[in-house]
Amino acid sequence: MAVVQEISARIGRTTGLGIAANMRNHYSPWVLRTLVLFLCLANIINIGADLGAMGDILRLLVAGPQLLYVVFFGALCASLQIFLQYRRFVFFLRWLCLALLAYFGTHAALPRS
């Protein structure tokens, strides 16, 4: 995932255009729409995985229903995006990223069965 982000950033920096704009210049509209649809699907799956990881972390810390925690984090993120200024929202994003990092740390430390 980091490599894809790096390549996307380099393409954007070099051309001054995003991925979709570059694809529009080189491919037919139906190919562009199909690729954008796949991109949206990948982003939805990625967001779901991130929310699931945050729900798992909270379940490890507090116990309780993981699905409820996923819904809570989804509602929290959506509310913060809508009602907060970007600078304040970044503060919350940093803590949520730390929670994701803790998720990987706890899974790496757990014994395998």
C-alpha positions as a Python dict, from the first residue, in 0.01 Angstrom:
ca = {
    (1, 'M'): (0, 0, 0),
    (2, 'A'): (287, 236, 77),
    (3, 'V'): (440, 173, -265),
    (4, 'V'): (112, 258, -440),
    (5, 'Q'): (90, 581, -238),
    (6, 'E'): (447, 668, -332),
    (7, 'I'): (390, 604, -702),
    (8, 'S'): (68, 806, -696),
    (9, 'A'): (247, 1095, -527),
    (10, 'R'): (531, 1088, -781),
    (11, 'I'): (289, 1083, -1075),
    (12, 'G'): (97, 1374, -924),
    (13, 'R'): (412, 1572, -853),
    (14, 'T'): (551, 1512, -1203),
    (15, 'T'): (236, 1580, -1404),
    (16, 'G'): (51, 1816, -1172),
    (17, 'L'): (-257, 1596, -1214),
    (18, 'G'): (-415, 1321, -1008),
    (19, 'I'): (-440, 957, -1106),
    (20, 'A'): (-790, 991, -1254),
    (21, 'A'): (-692, 1294, -1464),
    (22, 'N'): (-387, 1112, -1599),
    (23, 'M'): (-596, 805, -1682),
    (24, 'R'): (-852, 1027, -1858),
    (25, 'N'): (-574, 1158, -2083),
    (26, 'H'): (-458, 809, -2183),
    (27, 'Y'): (-763, 578, -2177),
    (28, 'S'): (-1115, 571, -2315),
    (29, 'P'): (-1404, 684, -2091),
    (30, 'W'): (-1532, 331, -2024),
    (31, 'V'): (-1189, 216, -1906),
    (32, 'L'): (-1159, 523, -1685),
    (33, 'R'): (-1503, 466, -1529),
    (34, 'T'): (-1427, 99, -1466),
    (35, 'L'): (-1095, 181, -1300),
    (36, 'V'): (-1251, 457, -1088),
    (37, 'L'): (-1522, 211, -979),
    (38, 'F'): (-1253, -37, -874),
    (39, 'L'): (-1068, 243, -695),
    (40, 'C'): (-1382, 336, -502),
    (41, 'L'): (-1438, -28, -410),
    (42, 'A'): (-1079, -62, -289),
    (43, 'N'): (-1114, 254, -78),
    (44, 'I'): (-1438, 129, 79),
    (45, 'I'): (-1274, -203, 168),
    (46, 'N'): (-970, -21, 309),
    (47, 'I'): (-1186, 207, 524),
    (48, 'G'): (-1380, -96, 648),
    (49, 'A'): (-1057, -272, 741),
    (50, 'D'): (-932, 35, 927),
    (51, 'L'): (-1259, 72, 1117),
    (52, 'G'): (-1254, -299, 1197),
    (53, 'A'): (-901, -270, 1334),
    (54, 'M'): (-1001, 24, 1555),
    (55, 'G'): (-1305, -173, 1677),
    (56, 'D'): (-1081, -470, 1758),
    (57, 'I'): (-846, -248, 1956),
    (58, 'L'): (-1128, -105, 2163),
    (59, 'R'): (-1266, -456, 2220),
    (60, 'L'): (-923, -566, 2344),
    (61, 'L'): (-906, -270, 2582),
    (62, 'V'): (-1266, -251, 2705),
    (63, 'A'): (-1435, -577, 2597),
    (64, 'G'): (-1775, -575, 2437),
    (65, 'P'): (-1927, -605, 2090),
    (66, 'Q'): (-1675, -531, 1815),
    (67, 'L'): (-1944, -440, 1560),
    (68, 'L'): (-2082, -170, 1790),
    (69, 'Y'): (-1732, -24, 1820),
    (70, 'V'): (-1691, -25, 1440),
    (71, 'V'): (-2017, 166, 1401),
    (72, 'F'): (-1908, 403, 1679),
    (73, 'F'): (-1576, 479, 1509),
    (74, 'G'): (-1747, 523, 1171),
    (75, 'A'): (-1997, 769, 1317),
    (76, 'L'): (-1722, 946, 1509),
    (77, 'C'): (-1505, 989, 1198),
    (78, 'A'): (-1798, 1110, 986),
    (79, 'S'): (-1908, 1355, 1257),
    (80, 'L'): (-1559, 1493, 1303),
    (81, 'Q'): (-1520, 1546, 927),
    (82, 'I'): (-1850, 1728, 906),
    (83, 'F'): (-1840, 1943, 1219),
    (84, 'L'): (-1472, 2019, 1286),
    (85, 'Q'): (-1222, 2238, 1111),
    (86, 'Y'): (-947, 2045, 937),
    (87, 'R'): (-674, 2144, 1184),
    (88, 'R'): (-874, 2011, 1476),
    (89, 'F'): (-970, 1698, 1284),
    (90, 'V'): (-603, 1616, 1223),
    (91, 'F'): (-554, 1592, 1600),
    (92, 'F'): (-814, 1311, 1618),
    (93, 'L'): (-673, 1138, 1309),
    (94, 'R'): (-332, 1115, 1471),
    (95, 'W'): (-477, 936, 1772),
    (96, 'L'): (-677, 700, 1551),
    (97, 'C'): (-360, 619, 1354),
    (98, 'L'): (-186, 544, 1682),
    (99, 'A'): (-471, 305, 1763),
    (100, 'L'): (-412, 128, 1431),
    (101, 'L'): (-43, 100, 1509),
    (102, 'A'): (-127, -48, 1849),
    (103, 'Y'): (-346, -308, 1675),
    (104, 'F'): (-50, -441, 1478),
    (105, 'G'): (169, -432, 1787),
    (106, 'T'): (-76, -639, 1989),
    (107, 'H'): (-123, -896, 1713),
    (108, 'A'): (251, -935, 1668),
    (109, 'A'): (295, -985, 2043),
    (110, 'L'): (16, -1242, 2083),
    (111, 'P'): (119, -1608, 2086),
    (112, 'R'): (13, -1810, 1783),
    (113, 'S'): (-208, -2113, 1843),
}
